[in-house]
Structures are given as C-alpha cells and as structure tokens.
Amino acid sequence: MKKLVKALSPKGFGFAVVQTVFEGKDVNTFERMRDAQLLYDLQVPFGYDAPERGYPTIMSDYHTRGTPWFIVINPSGEPIYGGFTLDAEGLIASADYLSSVTTEPA
C-alpha cells in the first residue's frame, strides 16, 4: 500500500483504508484503527465499517469476501478490480503507461 501511495498519489490517485469488522468486534475496535494506521505508517484516510448486525456495507457494496481486500475504482467511480491480492508493480506500470498515451482533448 505504501508503495502505491508513494508512486501514484502524485499522479492524482487517491487512497483510503476501510476497516471492516464482521468478526472480532471486541478486538477490531474503532479505537484500535489508529494503532494500525501508525503501525503501517499510512498517511491516508481510514474509515471504520462495523454494523450492529450483518456484514459491513463496503462488503455488500463492492462484493468483497474478506480482508484484506483491495478495490480499485476508476475516475468514473466504477470498481475495476477487487481481490485479496494486488500486483502493485503491475498497477503502477499500467498507470504510467496510461498517462503516457493519454492526450489532452483538442
């Protein structure tokens, strides 16, 4: 995640972390979320999704099946990737390529 933030933030990409809690609510608390942010030294917004019952809304909205789960959303707001693993180097290379072939409208 840190590699993605460092490489892609200057290109206009945004990042956020959402802690989803569907088990272990006594351990995965809102207060402990800050501990994770400091542990991983992530300078991105953190959110917390722990419903009183059922699954977190991000899980139903983006059809995630666990954690950690990566969701890539294009500038139009459409999810274009979701999965347990993410090839950081591949995503960075794809973003570099797309920015090199994108031209300004006439």
N, C-alpha and C positions, 0 to 999 in steps of 0.2 A: 504494500500500500504506500509506504514512504517513497519508494522508487517511482511509482505512478504519479504521486502528488508532485514530486520534485521535477519530473520530466514534462508533465502535461499541464500543470497549473499555468505556467507562462504562456501556453497556447490557448488559454481560455477554458480549459476543462475545469469542472467543479467536482468536489468530492464531499462525501458525508459518510458517517458511520451510524448505523441504527442498531442498537442492541435490542434484539428480540428475545422476549422471555416467555417461553411456553412450558418450561420446567425449571425447577430450582429457583422459584421466586424468592425464597428466603436467602439465597446466596447471590443471585443476579439482581441486585437492587439498584435503584436509581443512584443512590449514594456511591456505590462501587463503580459506576460507569466512569467517573472521573479518574479512579485508580487505573483503569485500562487506558484511558487517554494519556495519562502521564507515563505509564509503563511502556507504551509503544511510541511515545513522543510524536503523536499525531496532531498536527495543527489544523485540524478540520472540524467542522461542527459534528457533534454527537447528538443522537436522538435516542429516545427510550420508548419502546413499544411493548407494554405489558398489560394486556387486557385483563379484566377481572375474571373472564371465563372465555374459553375458546382459544383460538390462535391469534397472534399479533396481526394487525391489519396489513402490514407490509407483506406478510407471508401469503395472505389471500389476494392482495392486490397484484403481486408480482409472481405468484405461484412458486414461492421458494419452498424448499423441502428440508430446511435445516440451517445450521450455521457452522462455519462461516459461509456466507453466500454472497457472491458478487453479482451486482446488477449494473449493466452498462446501459445508459439511457441517452439516446441521440438528442441533438439540439431541438428536434421537434417534439420531444417528450415521450418518444416511443422506446420501450425497452428493446434492445437489440441483442442482449446477451444476459443469461442468468445461469449460474452454476457454482459448484463448490470450488473449482479451481479457475484461475485466470492466468493466462500467459502474459505477464507484464511486459516482457520484451516484445512480444508479438503485437500487443496493443499499442505500445509506444511506436514501433516501426510502422504500423498501419496509420496512426495519426500523423506521423512525419510524412508518409507517402501522400496521404490525402491532402495535407496542407501544401505539398509541393505541386500538386496538379490542379488545385483549386484556383480559379481565376476570378477576379472581380467582374461583376456584370458590366456590360458596356453601357 
